[in-house]
Amino acid sequence: MGNNDLTEAILLLAPVLLIWFILLVAGLVDLISCQRTRGPKWLWGLIVILFSIIGPVVYFIFGREEA
């Protein structure tokens, strides 16, 4: 793998990693600040952390309980 190939790979992965990081942080911050969730908070925390990009999306759709 040459230097050009490495640069190309980084440029392809950067947007995915950025989206993953933003979703992870947003999901965890919302989970911590939210008073009520549908189910135990510790379980939603595991889902957000362990299931990469899908976990935070699932939490935002199904886990949040509107007051």
N, CA, C, O and CB atoms as a CASP TS submission, in Angstrom:
PFRMAT TS
TARGET T0000
AUTHOR 0000-0000-0000
METHOD Language model
MODEL 1
PARENT N/A
ATOM      1  N   MET     1       0.864  -1.176   0.000  1.00  0.00           N
ATOM      2  CA  MET     1       0.000   0.000   0.000  1.00  0.00           C
ATOM      3  C   MET     1       0.901   1.227   0.000  1.00  0.00           C
ATOM      4  O   MET     1       1.689   1.428   0.924  1.00  0.00           O
ATOM      5  CB  MET     1      -0.978   0.005   1.235  1.00  0.00           C
ATOM      6  N   GLY     2       0.782   2.036  -1.027  1.00  0.00           N
ATOM      7  CA  GLY     2       1.617   3.227  -1.145  1.00  0.00           C
ATOM      8  C   GLY     2       1.045   4.389  -0.369  1.00  0.00           C
ATOM      9  O   GLY     2      -0.033   4.306   0.218  1.00  0.00           O
ATOM     10  N   ASN     3       1.787   5.463  -0.382  1.00  0.00           N
ATOM     11  CA  ASN     3       1.382   6.668   0.333  1.00  0.00           C
ATOM     12  C   ASN     3       0.091   7.228  -0.251  1.00  0.00           C
ATOM     13  O   ASN     3      -0.763   7.712   0.492  1.00  0.00           O
ATOM     14  CB  ASN     3       2.494   7.725   0.279  1.00  0.00           C
ATOM     15  N   ASN     4      -0.061   7.169  -1.565  1.00  0.00           N
ATOM     16  CA  ASN     4      -1.260   7.668  -2.225  1.00  0.00           C
ATOM     17  C   ASN     4      -2.484   6.843  -1.846  1.00  0.00           C
ATOM     18  O   ASN     4      -3.572   7.387  -1.655  1.00  0.00           O
ATOM     19  CB  ASN     4      -1.072   7.663  -3.737  1.00  0.00           C
ATOM     20  N   ASP     5      -2.301   5.522  -1.739  1.00  0.00           N
ATOM     21  CA  ASP     5      -3.412   4.648  -1.351  1.00  0.00           C
ATOM     22  C   ASP     5      -3.860   4.924   0.080  1.00  0.00           C
ATOM     23  O   ASP     5      -5.054   4.904   0.380  1.00  0.00           O
ATOM     24  CB  ASP     5      -3.011   3.179  -1.497  1.00  0.00           C
ATOM     25  N   LEU     6      -2.903   5.179   0.951  1.00  0.00           N
ATOM     26  CA  LEU     6      -3.219   5.476   2.353  1.00  0.00           C
ATOM     27  C   LEU     6      -3.997   6.781   2.462  1.00  0.00           C
ATOM     28  O   LEU     6      -4.968   6.863   3.215  1.00  0.00           O
ATOM     29  CB  LEU     6      -1.930   5.555   3.195  1.00  0.00           C
ATOM     30  N   THR     7      -3.583   7.789   1.725  1.00  0.00           N
ATOM     31  CA  THR     7      -4.285   9.069   1.728  1.00  0.00           C
ATOM     32  C   THR     7      -5.710   8.903   1.210  1.00  0.00           C
ATOM     33  O   THR     7      -6.650   9.486   1.749  1.00  0.00           O
ATOM     34  CB  THR     7      -3.528  10.101   0.881  1.00  0.00           C
ATOM     35  N   GLU     8      -5.857   8.109   0.167  1.00  0.00           N
ATOM     36  CA  GLU     8      -7.176   7.855  -0.397  1.00  0.00           C
ATOM     37  C   GLU     8      -8.084   7.140   0.607  1.00  0.00           C
ATOM     38  O   GLU     8      -9.263   7.472   0.730  1.00  0.00           O
ATOM     39  CB  GLU     8      -7.051   7.028  -1.676  1.00  0.00           C
ATOM     40  N   ALA     9      -7.537   6.171   1.313  1.00  0.00           N
ATOM     41  CA  ALA     9      -8.308   5.428   2.311  1.00  0.00           C
ATOM     42  C   ALA     9      -8.737   6.336   3.456  1.00  0.00           C
ATOM     43  O   ALA     9      -9.866   6.238   3.936  1.00  0.00           O
ATOM     44  CB  ALA     9      -7.489   4.250   2.854  1.00  0.00           C
ATOM     45  N   ILE    10      -7.857   7.206   3.890  1.00  0.00           N
ATOM     46  CA  ILE    10      -8.192   8.135   4.976  1.00  0.00           C
ATOM     47  C   ILE    10      -9.300   9.086   4.536  1.00  0.00           C
ATOM     48  O   ILE    10     -10.217   9.373   5.305  1.00  0.00           O
ATOM     49  CB  ILE    10      -6.944   8.936   5.417  1.00  0.00           C
ATOM     50  N   LEU    11      -9.214   9.571   3.305  1.00  0.00           N
ATOM     51  CA  LEU    11     -10.234  10.492   2.807  1.00  0.00           C
ATOM     52  C   LEU    11     -11.592   9.804   2.664  1.00  0.00           C
ATOM     53  O   LEU    11     -12.628  10.452   2.812  1.00  0.00           O
ATOM     54  CB  LEU    11      -9.803  11.078   1.464  1.00  0.00           C
ATOM     55  N   LEU    12     -11.601   8.518   2.382  1.00  0.00           N
ATOM     56  CA  LEU    12     -12.863   7.791   2.285  1.00  0.00           C
ATOM     57  C   LEU    12     -13.454   7.475   3.660  1.00  0.00           C
ATOM     58  O   LEU    12     -14.674   7.481   3.826  1.00  0.00           O
ATOM     59  CB  LEU    12     -12.661   6.505   1.505  1.00  0.00           C
ATOM     60  N   LEU    13     -12.603   7.203   4.633  1.00  0.00           N
ATOM     61  CA  LEU    13     -13.086   6.841   5.963  1.00  0.00           C
ATOM     62  C   LEU    13     -13.418   8.036   6.851  1.00  0.00           C
ATOM     63  O   LEU    13     -14.220   7.907   7.776  1.00  0.00           O
ATOM     64  CB  LEU    13     -12.068   5.997   6.646  1.00  0.00           C
ATOM     65  N   ALA    14     -12.828   9.177   6.592  1.00  0.00           N
ATOM     66  CA  ALA    14     -13.009  10.349   7.455  1.00  0.00           C
ATOM     67  C   ALA    14     -14.480  10.748   7.638  1.00  0.00           C
ATOM     68  O   ALA    14     -14.895  10.980   8.774  1.00  0.00           O
ATOM     69  CB  ALA    14     -12.242  11.519   6.884  1.00  0.00           C
ATOM     70  N   PRO    15     -15.283  10.836   6.572  1.00  0.00           N
ATOM     71  CA  PRO    15     -16.693  11.218   6.787  1.00  0.00           C
ATOM     72  C   PRO    15     -17.463  10.196   7.625  1.00  0.00           C
ATOM     73  O   PRO    15     -18.292  10.576   8.452  1.00  0.00           O
ATOM     74  CB  PRO    15     -17.392  11.396   5.445  1.00  0.00           C
ATOM     75  N   VAL    16     -17.200   8.919   7.421  1.00  0.00           N
ATOM     76  CA  VAL    16     -17.887   7.880   8.194  1.00  0.00           C
ATOM     77  C   VAL    16     -17.504   7.976   9.667  1.00  0.00           C
ATOM     78  O   VAL    16     -18.366   7.885  10.541  1.00  0.00           O
ATOM     79  CB  VAL    16     -17.549   6.476   7.643  1.00  0.00           C
ATOM     80  N   LEU    17     -16.225   8.158   9.942  1.00  0.00           N
ATOM     81  CA  LEU    17     -15.777   8.285  11.330  1.00  0.00           C
ATOM     82  C   LEU    17     -16.337   9.535  11.986  1.00  0.00           C
ATOM     83  O   LEU    17     -16.681   9.513  13.168  1.00  0.00           O
ATOM     84  CB  LEU    17     -14.256   8.306  11.396  1.00  0.00           C
ATOM     85  N   LEU    18     -16.431  10.619  11.236  1.00  0.00           N
ATOM     86  CA  LEU    18     -16.989  11.862  11.776  1.00  0.00           C
ATOM     87  C   LEU    18     -18.466  11.688  12.118  1.00  0.00           C
ATOM     88  O   LEU    18     -18.908  12.120  13.182  1.00  0.00           O
ATOM     89  CB  LEU    18     -16.809  13.014  10.770  1.00  0.00           C
ATOM     90  N   ILE    19     -19.230  11.062  11.230  1.00  0.00           N
ATOM     91  CA  ILE    19     -20.650  10.804  11.498  1.00  0.00           C
ATOM     92  C   ILE    19     -20.801   9.893  12.709  1.00  0.00           C
ATOM     93  O   ILE    19     -21.647  10.141  13.568  1.00  0.00           O
ATOM     94  CB  ILE    19     -21.335  10.171  10.265  1.00  0.00           C
ATOM     95  N   TRP    20     -19.987   8.836  12.786  1.00  0.00           N
ATOM     96  CA  TRP    20     -20.035   7.918  13.921  1.00  0.00           C
ATOM     97  C   TRP    20     -19.769   8.662  15.226  1.00  0.00           C
ATOM     98  O   TRP    20     -20.495   8.478  16.203  1.00  0.00           O
ATOM     99  CB  TRP    20     -19.016   6.782  13.739  1.00  0.00           C
ATOM    100  N   PHE    21     -18.734   9.501  15.248  1.00  0.00           N
ATOM    101  CA  PHE    21     -18.373  10.207  16.469  1.00  0.00           C
ATOM    102  C   PHE    21     -19.464  11.189  16.886  1.00  0.00           C
ATOM    103  O   PHE    21     -19.799  11.272  18.068  1.00  0.00           O
ATOM    104  CB  PHE    21     -17.051  10.941  16.281  1.00  0.00           C
ATOM    105  N   ILE    22     -20.017  11.928  15.938  1.00  0.00           N
ATOM    106  CA  ILE    22     -21.074  12.896  16.255  1.00  0.00           C
ATOM    107  C   ILE    22     -22.311  12.179  16.790  1.00  0.00           C
ATOM    108  O   ILE    22     -22.897  12.625  17.776  1.00  0.00           O
ATOM    109  CB  ILE    22     -21.441  13.733  15.005  1.00  0.00           C
ATOM    110  N   LEU    23     -22.717  11.078  16.163  1.00  0.00           N
ATOM    111  CA  LEU    23     -23.876  10.321  16.652  1.00  0.00           C
ATOM    112  C   LEU    23     -23.624   9.745  18.039  1.00  0.00           C
ATOM    113  O   LEU    23     -24.511   9.774  18.891  1.00  0.00           O
ATOM    114  CB  LEU    23     -24.224   9.194  15.680  1.00  0.00           C
ATOM    115  N   LEU    24     -22.434   9.228  18.271  1.00  0.00           N
ATOM    116  CA  LEU    24     -22.099   8.663  19.576  1.00  0.00           C
ATOM    117  C   LEU    24     -22.174   9.717  20.669  1.00  0.00           C
ATOM    118  O   LEU    24     -22.799   9.496  21.706  1.00  0.00           O
ATOM    119  CB  LEU    24     -20.708   8.043  19.545  1.00  0.00           C
ATOM    120  N   VAL    25     -21.544  10.855  20.443  1.00  0.00           N
ATOM    121  CA  VAL    25     -21.537  11.920  21.452  1.00  0.00           C
ATOM    122  C   VAL    25     -22.942  12.473  21.663  1.00  0.00           C
ATOM    123  O   VAL    25     -23.361  12.670  22.803  1.00  0.00           O
ATOM    124  CB  VAL    25     -20.579  13.053  21.036  1.00  0.00           C
ATOM    125  N   ALA    26     -23.671  12.724  20.583  1.00  0.00           N
ATOM    126  CA  ALA    26     -25.030  13.263  20.704  1.00  0.00           C
ATOM    127  C   ALA    26     -25.942  12.288  21.442  1.00  0.00           C
ATOM    128  O   ALA    26     -26.745  12.701  22.279  1.00  0.00           O
ATOM    129  CB  ALA    26     -25.608  13.576  19.315  1.00  0.00           C
ATOM    130  N   GLY    27     -25.824  11.009  21.138  1.00  0.00           N
ATOM    131  CA  GLY    27     -26.647  10.013  21.818  1.00  0.00           C
ATOM    132  C   GLY    27     -26.343   9.921  23.300  1.00  0.00           C
ATOM    133  O   GLY    27     -27.256   9.862  24.123  1.00  0.00           O
ATOM    134  N   LEU    28     -25.057   9.909  23.646  1.00  0.00           N
ATOM    135  CA  LEU    28     -24.690   9.813  25.060  1.00  0.00           C
ATOM    136  C   LEU    28     -25.046  11.070  25.841  1.00  0.00           C
ATOM    137  O   LEU    28     -25.512  10.983  26.977  1.00  0.00           O
ATOM    138  CB  LEU    28     -23.210   9.538  25.193  1.00  0.00           C
ATOM    139  N   VAL    29     -24.830  12.232  25.245  1.00  0.00           N
ATOM    140  CA  VAL    29     -25.190  13.492  25.922  1.00  0.00           C
ATOM    141  C   VAL    29     -26.691  13.560  26.146  1.00  0.00           C
ATOM    142  O   VAL    29     -27.140  13.937  27.229  1.00  0.00           O
ATOM    143  CB  VAL    29     -24.721  14.715  25.098  1.00  0.00           C
ATOM    144  N   ASP    30     -27.471  13.201  25.135  1.00  0.00           N
ATOM    145  CA  ASP    30     -28.927  13.219  25.286  1.00  0.00           C
ATOM    146  C   ASP    30     -29.380  12.200  26.324  1.00  0.00           C
ATOM    147  O   ASP    30     -30.270  12.481  27.126  1.00  0.00           O
ATOM    148  CB  ASP    30     -29.610  12.940  23.940  1.00  0.00           C
ATOM    149  N   LEU    31     -28.774  11.023  26.310  1.00  0.00           N
ATOM    150  CA  LEU    31     -29.139   9.981  27.271  1.00  0.00           C
ATOM    151  C   LEU    31     -28.858  10.422  28.700  1.00  0.00           C
ATOM    152  O   LEU    31     -29.666  10.177  29.596  1.00  0.00           O
ATOM    153  CB  LEU    31     -28.383   8.688  26.967  1.00  0.00           C
ATOM    154  N   ILE    32     -27.727  11.066  28.918  1.00  0.00           N
ATOM    155  CA  ILE    32     -27.367  11.529  30.261  1.00  0.00           C
ATOM    156  C   ILE    32     -28.292  12.650  30.720  1.00  0.00           C
ATOM    157  O   ILE    32     -28.688  12.692  31.884  1.00  0.00           O
ATOM    158  CB  ILE    32     -25.908  12.006  30.291  1.00  0.00           C
ATOM    159  N   SER    33     -28.636  13.553  29.813  1.00  0.00           N
ATOM    160  CA  SER    33     -29.445  14.707  30.211  1.00  0.00           C
ATOM    161  C   SER    33     -30.940  14.423  30.233  1.00  0.00           C
ATOM    162  O   SER    33     -31.704  15.183  30.827  1.00  0.00           O
ATOM    163  CB  SER    33     -29.177  15.853  29.285  1.00  0.00           C
ATOM    164  N   CYS    34     -31.362  13.352  29.603  1.00  0.00           N
ATOM    165  CA  CYS    34     -32.778  13.009  29.533  1.00  0.00           C
ATOM    166  C   CYS    34     -33.264  12.458  30.880  1.00  0.00           C
ATOM    167  O   CYS    34     -32.588  11.638  31.501  1.00  0.00           O
ATOM    168  CB  CYS    34     -33.028  11.979  28.407  1.00  0.00           C
ATOM    169  N   GLN    35     -34.422  12.909  31.318  1.00  0.00           N
ATOM    170  CA  GLN    35     -34.966  12.453  32.599  1.00  0.00           C
ATOM    171  C   GLN    35     -35.601  11.069  32.491  1.00  0.00           C
ATOM    172  O   GLN    35     -35.481  10.254  33.406  1.00  0.00           O
ATOM    173  CB  GLN    35     -35.994  13.450  33.114  1.00  0.00           C
ATOM    174  N   ARG    36     -36.278  10.804  31.369  1.00  0.00           N
ATOM    175  CA  ARG    36     -36.995   9.540  31.216  1.00  0.00           C
ATOM    176  C   ARG    36     -36.684   8.915  29.867  1.00  0.00           C
ATOM    177  O   ARG    36     -36.588   9.600  28.848  1.00  0.00           O
ATOM    178  CB  ARG    36     -38.510   9.751  31.368  1.00  0.00           C
ATOM    179  N   THR    37     -36.530   7.604  29.887  1.00  0.00           N
ATOM    180  CA  THR    37     -36.342   6.851  28.656  1.00  0.00           C
ATOM    181  C   THR    37     -37.299   5.665  28.654  1.00  0.00           C
ATOM    182  O   THR    37     -37.861   5.308  29.689  1.00  0.00           O
ATOM    183  CB  THR    37     -34.869   6.379  28.508  1.00  0.00           C
ATOM    184  N   ARG    38     -37.475   5.068  27.504  1.00  0.00           N
ATOM    185  CA  ARG    38     -38.280   3.852  27.408  1.00  0.00           C
ATOM    186  C   ARG    38     -37.363   2.680  27.702  1.00  0.00           C
ATOM    187  O   ARG    38     -36.746   2.127  26.791  1.00  0.00           O
ATOM    188  CB  ARG    38     -38.958   3.709  25.995  1.00  0.00           C
ATOM    189  N   GLY    39     -37.271   2.310  28.929  1.00  0.00           N
ATOM    190  CA  GLY    39     -36.369   1.242  29.349  1.00  0.00           C
ATOM    191  C   GLY    39     -35.245   1.811  30.203  1.00  0.00           C
ATOM    192  O   GLY    39     -35.137   3.027  30.362  1.00  0.00           O
ATOM    193  N   PRO    40     -34.413   0.941  30.749  1.00  0.00           N
ATOM    194  CA  PRO    40     -33.334   1.403  31.625  1.00  0.00           C
ATOM    195  C   PRO    40     -32.255   2.168  30.858  1.00  0.00           C
ATOM    196  O   PRO    40     -31.888   1.804  29.740  1.00  0.00           O
ATOM    197  CB  PRO    40     -32.708   0.219  32.349  1.00  0.00           C
ATOM    198  N   LYS    41     -31.761   3.230  31.484  1.00  0.00           N
ATOM    199  CA  LYS    41     -30.733   4.054  30.853  1.00  0.00           C
ATOM    200  C   LYS    41     -29.460   3.269  30.575  1.00  0.00           C
ATOM    201  O   LYS    41     -28.823   3.473  29.542  1.00  0.00           O
ATOM    202  CB  LYS    41     -30.415   5.249  31.726  1.00  0.00           C
ATOM    203  N   TRP    42     -29.077   2.368  31.489  1.00  0.00           N
ATOM    204  CA  TRP    42     -27.833   1.620  31.297  1.00  0.00           C
ATOM    205  C   TRP    42     -27.909   0.763  30.041  1.00  0.00           C
ATOM    206  O   TRP    42     -26.910   0.589  29.343  1.00  0.00           O
ATOM    207  CB  TRP    42     -27.538   0.739  32.523  1.00  0.00           C
ATOM    208  N   LEU    43     -29.104   0.222  29.747  1.00  0.00           N
ATOM    209  CA  LEU    43     -29.268  -0.596  28.551  1.00  0.00           C
ATOM    210  C   LEU    43     -29.159   0.260  27.289  1.00  0.00           C
ATOM    211  O   LEU    43     -28.526  -0.147  26.314  1.00  0.00           O
ATOM    212  CB  LEU    43     -30.618  -1.327  28.583  1.00  0.00           C
ATOM    213  N   TRP    44     -29.768   1.433  27.303  1.00  0.00           N
ATOM    214  CA  TRP    44     -29.657   2.331  26.157  1.00  0.00           C
ATOM    215  C   TRP    44     -28.214   2.788  25.974  1.00  0.00           C
ATOM    216  O   TRP    44     -27.748   2.947  24.846  1.00  0.00           O
ATOM    217  CB  TRP    44     -30.583   3.545  26.329  1.00  0.00           C
ATOM    218  N   GLY    45     -27.514   2.997  27.072  1.00  0.00           N
ATOM    219  CA  GLY    45     -26.099   3.361  26.972  1.00  0.00           C
ATOM    220  C   GLY    45     -25.284   2.280  26.275  1.00  0.00           C
ATOM    221  O   GLY    45     -24.437   2.578  25.433  1.00  0.00           O
ATOM    222  N   LEU    46     -25.542   1.021  26.628  1.00  0.00           N
ATOM    223  CA  LEU    46     -24.855  -0.091  25.964  1.00  0.00           C
ATOM    224  C   LEU    46     -25.205  -0.160  24.482  1.00  0.00           C
ATOM    225  O   LEU    46     -24.336  -0.395  23.642  1.00  0.00           O
ATOM    226  CB  LEU    46     -25.209  -1.415  26.642  1.00  0.00           C
ATOM    227  N   ILE    47     -26.465   0.043  24.171  1.00  0.00           N
ATOM    228  CA  ILE    47     -26.891   0.006  22.769  1.00  0.00           C
ATOM    229  C   ILE    47     -26.206   1.109  21.969  1.00  0.00           C
ATOM    230  O   ILE    47     -25.721   0.868  20.864  1.00  0.00           O
ATOM    231  CB  ILE    47     -28.424   0.146  22.664  1.00  0.00           C
ATOM    232  N   VAL    48     -26.165   2.315  22.524  1.00  0.00           N
ATOM    233  CA  VAL    48     -25.539   3.440  21.834  1.00  0.00           C
ATOM    234  C   VAL    48     -24.055   3.178  21.613  1.00  0.00           C
ATOM    235  O   VAL    48     -23.530   3.464  20.537  1.00  0.00           O
ATOM    236  CB  VAL    48     -25.735   4.737  22.630  1.00  0.00           C
ATOM    237  N   ILE    49     -23.378   2.638  22.614  1.00  0.00           N
ATOM    238  CA  ILE    49     -21.934   2.429  22.509  1.00  0.00           C
ATOM    239  C   ILE    49     -21.586   1.211  21.655  1.00  0.00           C
ATOM    240  O   ILE    49     -20.683   1.281  20.820  1.00  0.00           O
ATOM    241  CB  ILE    49     -21.333   2.271  23.893  1.00  0.00           C
ATOM    242  N   LEU    50     -22.282   0.109  21.852  1.00  0.00           N
ATOM    243  CA  LEU    50     -21.883  -1.138  21.204  1.00  0.00           C
ATOM    244  C   LEU    50     -22.338  -1.281  19.751  1.00  0.00           C
ATOM    245  O   LEU    50     -21.699  -1.998  18.981  1.00  0.00           O
ATOM    246  CB  LEU    50     -22.412  -2.277  21.986  1.00  0.00           C
ATOM    247  N   PHE    51     -23.412  -0.626  19.366  1.00  0.00           N
ATOM    248  CA  PHE    51     -23.939  -0.828  18.026  1.00  0.00           C
ATOM    249  C   PHE    51     -23.609   0.313  17.080  1.00  0.00           C
ATOM    250  O   PHE    51     -24.401   0.641  16.197  1.00  0.00           O
ATOM    251  CB  PHE    51     -25.419  -1.011  18.088  1.00  0.00           C
ATOM    252  N   SER    52     -22.458   0.909  17.259  1.00  0.00           N
ATOM    253  CA  SER    52     -21.847   1.862  16.333  1.00  0.00           C
ATOM    254  C   SER    52     -22.827   2.915  15.838  1.00  0.00           C
ATOM    255  O   SER    52     -23.419   3.628  16.648  1.00  0.00           O
ATOM    256  CB  SER    52     -21.264   1.129  15.157  1.00  0.00           C
ATOM    257  N   ILE    53     -23.008   3.028  14.541  1.00  0.00           N
ATOM    258  CA  ILE    53     -23.850   4.089  13.980  1.00  0.00           C
ATOM    259  C   ILE    53     -25.332   3.793  14.190  1.00  0.00           C
ATOM    260  O   ILE    53     -26.122   4.721  14.368  1.00  0.00           O
ATOM    261  CB  ILE    53     -23.559   4.263  12.486  1.00  0.00           C
ATOM    262  N   ILE    54     -25.719   2.537  14.172  1.00  0.00           N
ATOM    263  CA  ILE    54     -27.132   2.169  14.309  1.00  0.00           C
ATOM    264  C   ILE    54     -27.653   2.407  15.734  1.00  0.00           C
ATOM    265  O   ILE    54     -28.810   2.793  15.901  1.00  0.00           O
ATOM    266  CB  ILE    54     -27.329   0.699  13.924  1.00  0.00           C
ATOM    267  N   GLY    55     -26.834   2.188  16.747  1.00  0.00           N
ATOM    268  CA  GLY    55     -27.256   2.314  18.135  1.00  0.00           C
ATOM    269  C   GLY    55     -27.823   3.679  18.494  1.00  0.00           C
ATOM    270  O   GLY    55     -28.929   3.752  19.028  1.00  0.00           O
ATOM    271  N   PRO    56     -27.100   4.770  18.218  1.00  0.00           N
ATOM    272  CA  PRO    56     -27.665   6.088  18.524  1.00  0.00           C
ATOM    273  C   PRO    56     -28.941   6.392  17.743  1.00  0.00           C
ATOM    274  O   PRO    56     -29.852   7.034  18.267  1.00  0.00           O
ATOM    275  CB  PRO    56     -26.643   7.156  18.240  1.00  0.00           C
ATOM    276  N   VAL    57     -29.009   5.936  16.499  1.00  0.00           N
ATOM    277  CA  VAL    57     -30.211   6.170  15.695  1.00  0.00           C
ATOM    278  C   VAL    57     -31.402   5.443  16.317  1.00  0.00           C
ATOM    279  O   VAL    57     -32.492   6.007  16.414  1.00  0.00           O
ATOM    280  CB  VAL    57     -29.994   5.701  14.231  1.00  0.00           C
ATOM    281  N   VAL    58     -31.198   4.203  16.734  1.00  0.00           N
ATOM    282  CA  VAL    58     -32.262   3.431  17.384  1.00  0.00           C
ATOM    283  C   VAL    58     -32.681   4.111  18.681  1.00  0.00           C
ATOM    284  O   VAL    58     -33.871   4.181  18.986  1.00  0.00           O
ATOM    285  CB  VAL    58     -31.800   1.979  17.662  1.00  0.00           C
ATOM    286  N   TYR    59     -31.718   4.613  19.445  1.00  0.00           N
ATOM    287  CA  TYR    59     -32.049   5.317  20.694  1.00  0.00           C
ATOM    288  C   TYR    59     -32.904   6.548  20.414  1.00  0.00           C
ATOM    289  O   TYR    59     -33.916   6.765  21.080  1.00  0.00           O
ATOM    290  CB  TYR    59     -30.763   5.727  21.442  1.00  0.00           C
ATOM    291  N   PHE    60     -32.500   7.359  19.426  1.00  0.00           N
ATOM    292  CA  PHE    60     -33.264   8.574  19.136  1.00  0.00           C
ATOM    293  C   PHE    60     -34.663   8.265  18.631  1.00  0.00           C
ATOM    294  O   PHE    60     -35.583   9.046  18.873  1.00  0.00           O
ATOM    295  CB  PHE    60     -32.531   9.420  18.116  1.00  0.00           C
ATOM    296  N   ILE    61     -34.850   7.154  17.939  1.00  0.00           N
ATOM    297  CA  ILE    61     -36.178   6.808  17.417  1.00  0.00           C
ATOM    298  C   ILE    61     -37.050   6.143  18.476  1.00  0.00           C
ATOM    299  O   ILE    61     -38.220   6.494  18.629  1.00  0.00           O
ATOM    300  CB  ILE    61     -36.045   5.884  16.208  1.00  0.00           C
ATOM    301  N   PHE    62     -36.477   5.173  19.216  1.00  0.00           N
ATOM    302  CA  PHE    62     -37.294   4.362  20.119  1.00  0.00           C
ATOM    303  C   PHE    62     -37.047   4.599  21.615  1.00  0.00           C
ATOM    304  O   PHE    62     -37.934   4.325  22.423  1.00  0.00           O
ATOM    305  CB  PHE    62     -37.061   2.930  19.819  1.00  0.00           C
ATOM    306  N   GLY    63     -35.902   5.086  21.994  1.00  0.00           N
ATOM    307  CA  GLY    63     -35.545   5.148  23.399  1.00  0.00           C
ATOM    308  C   GLY    63     -35.966   6.395  24.137  1.00  0.00           C
ATOM    309  O   GLY    63     -36.193   6.362  25.346  1.00  0.00           O
ATOM    310  N   ARG    64     -36.071   7.481  23.425  1.00  0.00           N
ATOM    311  CA  ARG    64     -36.433   8.740  24.097  1.00  0.00           C
ATOM    312  C   ARG    64     -37.916   8.750  24.430  1.00  0.00           C
ATOM    313  O   ARG    64     -38.752   8.315  23.638  1.00  0.00           O
ATOM    314  CB  ARG    64     -36.077   9.959  23.213  1.00  0.00           C
ATOM    315  N   GLU    65     -38.219   9.246  25.592  1.00  0.00           N
ATOM    316  CA  GLU    65     -39.625   9.379  26.000  1.00  0.00           C
ATOM    317  C   GLU    65     -39.919  10.854  26.160  1.00  0.00           C
ATOM    318  O   GLU    65     -39.346  11.524  27.018  1.00  0.00           O
ATOM    319  CB  GLU    65     -39.925   8.597  27.331  1.00  0.00           C
ATOM    320  N   GLU    66     -40.806  11.350  25.339  1.00  0.00           N
ATOM    321  CA  GLU    66     -41.167  12.758  25.391  1.00  0.00           C
ATOM    322  C   GLU    66     -41.976  13.052  26.646  1.00  0.00           C
ATOM    323  O   GLU    66     -42.866  12.289  27.019  1.00  0.00           O
ATOM    324  CB  GLU    66     -41.956  13.160  24.140  1.00  0.00           C
ATOM    325  N   ALA    67     -41.660  14.148  27.278  1.00  0.00           N
ATOM    326  CA  ALA    67     -42.328  14.522  28.531  1.00  0.00           C
ATOM    327  C   ALA    67     -43.674  15.148  28.283  1.00  0.00           C
ATOM    328  O   ALA    67     -44.366  15.520  29.231  1.00  0.00           O
ATOM    329  CB  ALA    67     -41.469  15.475  29.327  1.00  0.00           C
TER
END
